[in-house]
Each structure stands twice: as structure tokens, then as C-alpha cells.
Amino acid sequence: MSWTPCPDPTPGDRESADAIEMLIVPRAVDLGEMEVRRALPSVKRQMVGPFIFFDQMGPAEFLTDQGIDVRPHPHINLATLTYLFEGEILHRDSLGTEKAIEPGALNWMRAGRGIVHSERTSPARRQSGQRLFGIQSWMALPQDQEETDPAFVHHGAGELPVVEVDGIKARLIAGSAFGTRSPLATPSETLYADVQLAAGARLPVEPAYEERALYTIAGEIEVAGQSFEPGQLLVLRPGDQIVVRAKGEARFMLFGGAPMEGPRYIWWNFVSSRPERIEQAKEEWAKGRFDTVPGDVEEFIPLPETKDKPRRATGGVHYP
């Protein structure tokens, strides 16, 4: 696919240099089987576009007979998107879906009015052991689509467009960029791309989306004269065209989109524009009113024992 980069910001232009609105260092969260780095939500920022939750999983090394076992648990009023760099995760949900995701592919699950799913290491992968590394994100749904029917979509690595030019390799997961479009249909304007740069390569990031961010995965990048190492979230200033330069080989996620109509409330695995909807979901899960996951009904994650009320998403609310 062809794509013509746009010019660099003007040297000496203060507005070109002040392209980074906010820097977020993810906090470590111990999930038992592995540690994740949680970049969103944070005390500094609730969302970037529709993205309200952004976790780096691993890299983690699982030996023989080891793996992840995220038991069945519910979601409402959001969509989850899982994307891997290494390893495999077996997804099952209450729609009857059973799908393994591998590097370069995507699993997109719309919870809508309610869904239950589990994420585990398959028996075959347990026998061989594996290294697991990837990103799991949640996207808030527009208010008029929060109570839609649940759905699941999988796109294999070969279905997602890849642009390679001038030391840039970009796989488009969602949205339009680099002269191409992802096949994933999202309910709101969304951008999501996996970008790899060769040493010295430069990627212009156009202001086509109102809210944009970079999450550094590997190597060191430079933006407007500042250097950034892996594991950092850079929220970009709206309207600015910036250029990302790789000091050595580097990889990052580029994501964002249109802002939501208003803030969201989050408690455990529930996200909604209405706190009373989360209270309803808590009661429904506690009383067993959600659907079960075929083939995975023996275990589930119980409702956390806490009196915390749903709050607008910040770094202090209760998470899984």
C-alpha cells in the first residue's frame, strides 16, 4: 500500500515542539498470574477518544503447565479489544464464542447490555509453555449504543492492513490512517495502530483525530526533541501534527478517536455513563442473572465485597 508522509513540524516553532499534552507512567497491577501496567484510566486522564482502559500484559514467561486463568466475569456498556505481540489467549463468552487470538490479530467484544467471558491458556499451550505479551483495552460505547446486543468479532492478522514504507511498518487495527482503513467496524470514531520503526525512521502523526496518544512498547522514540522509553503513555495535543523518530528500532501503539459525549463511571468490570446502571449490573451478577459461558461454567469471579460506589473513572476506583 502506498502512503505519502507529511512534512515535519517547523523547526523553532514553539507550538510544534509542545506537541505532548500529558505524560502518563502506568502503574503496576498484580493480577496473580502476571503483572500488568495500567495506563488508563489514571488520576491525570480518564479517556483518550473512546479508550477508557489500557493495560499492557506482560511480557511474561509461562513454563510447562502454567498459564492464565481469568475466570468468567461480566461486562456492560463497553467493548474490549485484545491485541497480542507474542503468545496466545483462548477467549470464550456467553454468546457461545470460542476463539484463540494470536499475534497480529484482534478480538473485539461488545458487551452492550451485558456479556460474560473468560480468558485462559489453552491445554496445548500449557503443555509447551509460552511467552505472553500484548495489550488489552476497553472502549466506552456512545450513550445511545450502551444497551445494544452483545457481539464478538475476530479479525486475523492477514485481514488487517499493513503499510510498509521508509522504515515504517504499521498495522491498522481500527480506523483510517496511512492511506488505508481497518475492516473493524467501531461504534464511534476510533484510531488504533501497531507501529514499528527502523532505526532513524520518522513517522508523521497527522491531527486527523481529535484525541490521540502513543503508548511505547519497545525501543526509544523521540518526539519534539524529547526522548521516551518503553512503558509510557504520551497524550498528544489536539490539532498538532507531530513526528515520531526512532533512535533505534522501536515499537508503539497509536490510538485515540472522537471524545465521548461525557464522562464514564467505572466499577470492577462495569463501565457506564449512568452510575445507577452499574448498581443494577452489580445486583444482576450477584444474583446470577447474567448468561453463562458454554464450556466454562464451573468457575466464575464473584462480585467483589466492597461498599464502594461507582465513580467517574480515575486512578482510585476498584478494578479487576
C-alpha positions in Angstrom: 0.0 0.0 0.0 1.2 3.5 -0.8 1.3 6.3 1.7 3.0 9.7 1.4 4.3 11.1 4.7 3.6 14.8 5.5 6.2 17.4 6.4 7.9 17.7 9.8 6.8 20.4 12.3 8.6 23.7 11.7 12.0 23.9 13.5 12.0 26.5 16.2 8.2 26.7 16.3 7.1 26.6 20.0 3.7 25.1 19.2 5.3 22.4 17.1 7.6 21.5 20.0 4.8 21.5 22.6 3.1 18.6 21.0 2.8 16.4 24.1 -0.1 17.5 26.3 0.5 14.9 29.0 2.8 12.1 30.0 1.4 9.2 32.0 3.6 6.5 33.6 1.5 3.4 34.0 1.1 1.9 37.5 1.9 -1.8 38.1 -1.1 -4.0 38.9 -0.6 -7.6 40.2 -3.2 -9.9 38.8 -1.7 -13.0 40.4 -0.6 -14.9 37.3 1.3 -11.9 35.9 1.8 -8.2 36.4 0.2 -5.6 34.1 0.9 -2.0 33.5 -2.3 0.1 33.6 -2.0 3.4 31.7 -5.7 4.3 31.6 -7.7 5.4 33.5 -5.3 7.4 35.6 -5.6 10.3 38.0 -4.4 12.5 35.2 -6.7 11.3 32.4 -10.0 9.4 32.1 -10.1 8.6 28.4 -8.4 9.1 25.1 -11.1 9.1 22.5 -13.3 6.1 23.5 -10.3 4.3 25.2 -11.1 4.2 28.9 -8.9 1.2 29.9 -5.4 0.4 28.6 -3.4 -2.5 30.0 0.0 -3.8 28.9 0.0 -7.5 29.6 3.5 -8.9 30.2 5.9 -9.7 28.7 5.5 -12.8 30.9 7.1 -16.2 30.6 4.9 -19.2 31.4 6.6 -22.6 31.8 5.1 -26.0 31.1 1.7 -26.4 32.9 1.5 -22.7 33.6 -0.8 -20.1 32.0 -3.5 -17.5 32.7 -7.0 -18.4 34.0 -9.2 -15.4 34.0 -12.5 -17.0 35.1 -15.9 -16.0 33.7 -16.7 -12.4 34.6 -19.3 -9.8 33.3 -19.1 -6.5 31.4 -21.6 -3.9 30.4 -21.8 -0.8 28.2 -18.3 -1.1 26.8 -16.2 -3.0 24.2 -13.0 -4.9 24.8 -10.2 -5.2 22.3 -7.3 -7.7 22.8 -4.2 -7.5 20.7 -1.1 -9.6 21.1 2.6 -9.3 20.2 3.5 -12.8 21.5 1.6 -15.8 22.7 -2.0 -16.9 22.6 -5.1 -16.4 24.7 -8.3 -18.6 24.4 -11.4 -16.5 24.6 -14.9 -17.9 25.5 -18.0 -15.9 26.0 -21.7 -16.2 26.8 -22.6 -15.9 23.1 -21.0 -19.3 22.6 -17.8 -17.9 21.1 -14.6 -19.9 21.5 -11.7 -18.3 19.7 -7.9 -18.3 20.2 -6.2 -15.0 19.5 -2.6 -14.9 18.2 -0.1 -12.1 17.5 -1.3 -9.5 14.9 -5.0 -10.5 15.1 -7.7 -8.8 17.1 -10.6 -9.9 19.3 -13.3 -7.3 19.7 -16.1 -7.9 22.1 -19.0 -5.6 22.5 -20.6 -6.0 25.9 -23.6 -3.8 25.3 -26.4 -4.7 27.7 -24.3 -7.5 29.2 -21.8 -10.3 28.4 -19.7 -12.8 30.3 -16.4 -14.1 29.1 -13.3 -15.9 30.2 -9.6 -15.7 29.0 -7.4 -18.7 29.5 -4.3 -20.5 28.3 -5.3 -23.5 26.1 -4.3 -27.0 27.1 -1.9 -27.2 24.1 -0.1 -24.0 25.1 0.1 -25.2 28.7 1.9 -28.3 27.5 4.5 -26.3 25.6 4.7 -23.2 27.7 4.7 -19.7 26.2 5.7 -16.1 26.4 2.7 -13.8 26.6 2.8 -10.1 25.7 0.0 -7.8 24.5 -2.4 -5.0 25.1 -6.0 -5.2 26.4 -8.1 -2.1 26.1 -11.7 -1.2 26.9 -13.6 1.3 24.8 -16.6 3.2 26.1 -19.7 2.9 23.9 -21.7 6.0 22.8 -24.7 6.6 25.2 -27.2 5.6 22.5 -25.4 2.3 22.0 -24.6 1.3 25.6 -27.6 -1.2 25.7 -27.1 -2.8 22.3 -27.0 -6.6 21.9 -23.6 -8.1 22.8 -21.4 -9.2 19.9 -18.0 -10.7 19.2 -15.7 -10.0 16.1 -12.4 -11.6 15.3 -10.0 -10.4 12.5 -7.0 -12.5 11.8 -3.6 -10.9 11.2 -3.9 -11.4 7.5 -7.2 -9.4 7.4 -5.7 -6.2 9.0 -4.0 -3.8 6.5 -0.2 -3.3 6.9 1.6 -0.4 5.4 5.4 -0.6 4.9 7.4 2.4 3.6 10.6 4.2 4.5 11.4 2.0 7.6 7.8 2.2 8.8 5.7 -0.8 9.3 2.2 0.0 10.6 -0.7 -2.5 11.2 -4.1 -0.7 11.3 -6.3 -2.3 14.0 -9.1 0.2 13.9 -10.0 3.4 12.0 -8.4 5.1 9.0 -4.7 6.1 8.7 -1.7 5.7 6.4 -3.9 5.7 3.4 -5.9 2.6 4.4 -8.8 1.5 6.6 -9.3 -1.3 9.1 -12.1 -3.8 8.5 -13.2 -3.5 12.2 -16.5 -1.5 12.4 -16.4 0.5 15.6 -19.4 2.4 17.1 -17.6 5.7 17.3 -14.7 7.3 15.5 -11.6 5.3 16.6 -8.0 5.1 15.7 -5.7 2.1 16.8 -2.5 1.1 15.1 0.6 -1.1 15.9 3.6 0.9 14.6 7.2 -0.4 14.2 10.0 1.9 13.1 13.5 1.0 11.9 16.4 2.9 13.5 16.2 6.5 12.4 12.8 6.2 10.7 10.3 9.0 11.1 6.5 8.7 11.3 4.4 11.8 10.9 1.2 11.7 13.0 -1.5 13.8 11.4 -4.2 15.5 13.5 -7.0 13.6 11.8 -8.5 12.5 15.1 -9.3 15.0 17.9 -7.8 12.9 20.6 -4.6 10.9 20.1 -2.0 9.1 22.2 1.1 7.0 21.8 2.0 4.1 24.1 5.6 3.0 23.9 6.2 -0.8 23.6 9.9 -1.3 22.7 12.9 0.8 21.9 13.3 4.6 22.3 11.5 7.2 20.4 11.9 11.0 20.1 9.0 13.5 19.8 9.8 17.2 19.5 13.3 16.8 20.9 12.2 14.7 23.9 13.1 11.0 24.3 10.8 8.3 25.7 11.5 4.8 26.7 9.1 1.8 26.8 6.1 1.8 29.0 5.0 5.4 28.7 1.7 7.0 27.5 2.1 10.2 25.6 -1.2 12.2 25.1 -0.8 14.4 22.1 -2.1 17.9 21.9 -5.2 18.2 19.7 -4.7 19.7 16.3 -0.9 19.3 16.2 0.9 17.4 13.5 3.9 15.7 15.2 6.8 13.5 14.0 7.9 10.4 15.9 11.6 9.4 15.3 13.1 6.1 16.3 16.5 6.3 17.9 17.0 2.6 17.4 14.3 0.0 16.4 11.1 1.0 18.2 7.5 0.0 18.5 4.5 1.8 19.9 0.7 1.8 19.8 -1.0 4.9 18.2 -4.6 5.2 19.4 -7.5 7.7 20.0 -10.6 9.0 18.3 -13.5 11.2 18.9 -14.2 12.1 22.6 -17.2 10.7 24.3 -20.3 12.8 24.9 -19.5 12.9 28.6 -17.6 11.1 31.4 -18.0 7.5 32.3 -18.4 5.7 35.6 -16.4 2.5 36.3 -16.5 -0.1 39.0 -14.8 -3.5 38.7 -15.6 -4.7 35.1 -18.5 -2.4 34.6 -18.4 0.9 32.6 -21.4 3.2 32.0 -22.5 6.8 31.6 -25.0 6.1 34.4 -24.0 5.1 37.9 -27.4 3.5 38.6 -26.8 1.1 35.6 -23.6 -0.1 37.3 -25.6 -0.7 40.6 -28.1 -2.7 38.6 -25.3 -4.8 37.0 -23.8 -5.5 40.4 -27.1 -6.9 41.6 -27.6 -8.9 38.5 -24.2 -10.6 38.7 -24.6 -11.2 42.5 -28.0 -12.9 41.8 -26.8 -15.0 38.8 -28.9 -13.2 36.2 -26.2 -12.9 33.5 -25.8 -15.6 30.9 -23.2 -18.3 31.4 -20.2 -19.2 29.2 -20.7 -22.6 27.4 -17.8 -24.9 28.2 -16.7 -22.8 31.1 -19.4 -22.9 33.7 -17.7 -24.4 36.7 -15.9 -21.3 37.8 -16.6 -17.6 37.9 -15.3 -14.4 39.6 -17.6 -13.4 42.4 -18.7 -9.8 42.9 -16.0 -8.0 45.0 -17.0 -7.5 48.6 -16.8 -3.7 48.8 -19.2 -0.9 49.5 -17.6 1.4 47.0 -20.0 3.3 44.8 -19.4 3.7 41.0 -17.2 6.8 40.4 -16.1 8.7 37.4 -13.0 6.8 36.2 -9.8 7.8 38.0 -6.9 6.0 39.4 -8.6 5.2 42.6 -11.6 3.2 41.6 -12.0 -0.6 42.0 -10.7 -2.7 39.1 -10.4 -6.4 38.3 
